[in-house]
Amino acid sequence: MAPSRKTGARLSHVGADGKARMVDVGGKAVTAREAVARGRVSMSAAARRLIRTGEVAKGDPLQAARLAGILAAKRTSELIPLCHPLLLSHVSVELTPTRTGYDIEARVRTSGQTGVEMEALTAVAVAGLTIYDMLKAVDKTMVIGEIGLVEKRGGKSGPWRRTR
C-alpha cells in the first residue's frame, strides 16, 4: 500500500503498485456496525418560512430530503467507486430546524464486514442537495456544509466519536 503524504500511514484503497483498488474484506468478521453523520443547510428567512408554512411549490422538501437521503445511503456503492455494496438494516434521516436553516443527521446500520460511514455521509449530502433543489427558485444562496462523521460503532477498530 502507498503511504499517505502527511502521516506515513498506509492507504487501504491503494495497492503497493500505487493503483486504486477495492479492499478485500472477505477475511473480516461480520459484526454489527453503525455510523452517524451530520451536516446542515443554511438558507434565507424566506426559504425557511416557505418550508415551515408548507408553501413550497414542489411539495414538502423535508419529506423529499428524508426519502432521498435514505435512497442515497442504499445506493452509495453506485456513487463512490471503491465502496462495497452493503445490505443495510436501517437508515434514518432526521431534519431539525435551526435559526439559519436545518441540521441533517443520518444514522445507518448493517451487520457486515465493512462499515457504513460512507452511506451515512452520502445520505446527509443528498438530503441537503434535495432541499437545495426544491428551494433554489426562492434562494440560490443556500449553503450545504459541515458534513462529517460524528460516530461509528462496530468492526475491529471499535467505537469512535468526534470530540470537537
C-alpha positions in Angstrom: 0.0 0.0 0.0 1.2 3.5 -0.7 1.9 5.7 2.3 -0.1 8.9 2.9 1.9 12.1 2.2 1.1 13.6 5.6 1.2 10.8 8.1 3.1 8.0 6.5 0.1 5.8 7.2 -0.9 3.2 4.5 -4.0 3.8 2.5 -6.1 0.6 2.1 -7.5 1.7 -1.2 -4.1 2.0 -2.8 -2.0 -1.1 -3.7 1.7 -1.4 -3.4 1.9 -0.5 -7.1 0.1 2.8 -6.4 -3.1 1.8 -8.2 -6.5 2.2 -6.8 -8.2 -1.0 -5.6 -11.2 -2.2 -3.8 -10.3 -3.5 -0.3 -10.8 -7.2 0.2 -12.9 -7.6 3.3 -13.5 -11.3 2.8 -11.4 -12.2 5.9 -13.0 -9.7 8.2 -15.6 -10.8 10.8 -19.2 -10.0 10.3 -20.2 -7.5 13.1 -23.0 -5.1 13.8 -21.9 -1.7 12.5 -23.5 1.8 12.8 -22.5 5.2 11.7 -23.9 8.7 12.3 -23.1 11.7 10.1 -24.3 15.3 10.3 -24.4 18.3 8.2 -26.5 21.4 7.7 -28.2 23.6 5.1 -28.3 27.3 5.6 -30.9 29.4 3.8 -32.8 32.7 3.7 -35.6 33.5 6.0 -38.0 33.4 3.0 -37.0 29.8 2.2 -37.3 28.8 5.9 -40.8 30.4 6.0 -42.0 28.5 2.9 -40.9 25.2 4.4 -42.5 25.9 7.8 -45.8 27.1 6.3 -46.0 24.2 3.8 -46.0 26.6 0.8 -43.1 25.2 -1.3 -44.5 24.8 -4.8 -42.7 21.5 -5.4 -44.1 19.9 -2.2 -42.6 19.1 1.2 -38.8 19.4 0.9 -38.2 17.8 4.3 -40.1 14.6 3.3 -38.4 14.6 -0.1 -35.0 15.1 1.5 -35.6 12.3 4.0 -36.5 9.9 1.3 -33.7 11.0 -1.0 -31.2 10.5 1.9 -32.4 7.0 2.6 -32.3 6.1 -1.1 -28.8 7.6 -1.4 -27.5 5.5 1.5 -28.8 2.4 -0.2 -27.1 3.3 -3.4 -23.7 4.6 -2.1 -21.7 1.9 -3.8 -23.1 3.0 -7.2 -21.8 6.6 -6.5 -18.5 6.1 -4.7 -16.2 3.8 -6.9 -14.5 1.8 -4.2 -17.4 1.3 -1.7 -18.7 -2.2 -1.2 -22.4 -2.8 -1.8 -24.0 -3.4 1.6 -27.2 -4.8 2.8 -28.4 -2.1 5.2 -30.7 -3.0 8.1 -31.6 0.6 9.0 -31.3 4.1 7.6 -32.9 7.2 9.2 -32.5 10.8 8.2 -33.7 13.5 10.6 -34.0 17.2 9.7 -34.1 19.7 12.6 -34.9 23.3 12.2 -32.3 25.8 13.3 -32.1 29.6 13.3 -30.5 29.6 9.9 -31.9 26.5 8.2 -31.8 22.8 9.0 -29.4 20.4 10.6 -29.4 17.0 8.9 -28.5 13.7 10.7 -28.3 10.3 9.1 -27.9 7.0 11.1 -27.1 3.8 9.1 -26.8 0.2 10.4 -25.8 -3.1 9.0 -24.2 -6.4 10.0 -21.3 -6.9 7.8 -17.6 -7.0 7.1 -17.2 -3.3 6.5 -18.6 -0.1 8.0 -21.3 2.2 6.9 -19.6 5.6 7.3 -19.8 6.4 3.6 -23.5 5.5 3.5 -24.3 7.9 6.4 -22.2 10.7 4.8 -23.9 10.2 1.4 -27.4 10.3 3.0 -26.6 13.7 4.6 -25.2 15.2 1.4 -28.1 14.1 -0.8 -30.7 15.2 1.7 -29.1 18.6 1.7 -28.9 18.7 -2.1 -32.6 17.7 -2.3 -33.6 20.7 -0.1 -31.5 22.9 -2.3 -33.1 21.6 -5.4 -36.6 22.2 -4.1 -35.9 25.7 -2.9 -33.4 27.1 -5.5 -36.1 29.1 -7.2 -36.5 31.1 -4.0 -32.9 31.1 -2.6 -29.9 30.4 -4.7 -27.6 31.5 -1.9 -28.3 28.3 0.2 -25.1 26.6 1.6 -24.8 22.9 2.3 -21.9 22.2 4.6 -20.2 20.9 7.7 -20.9 17.4 6.6 -18.9 14.9 8.7 -18.9 11.7 10.5 -19.8 12.1 14.2 -19.7 8.5 15.4 -19.3 4.9 14.4 -19.5 1.5 16.1 -18.5 -2.0 15.2 -15.7 -3.7 13.5 -12.1 -4.2 14.6 -11.4 -0.6 15.4 -14.4 -0.4 17.8 -16.4 2.7 18.7 -15.3 6.2 17.6 -16.9 9.5 18.3 -15.9 13.0 17.1 -14.8 15.1 20.1 -14.9 18.6 18.6 
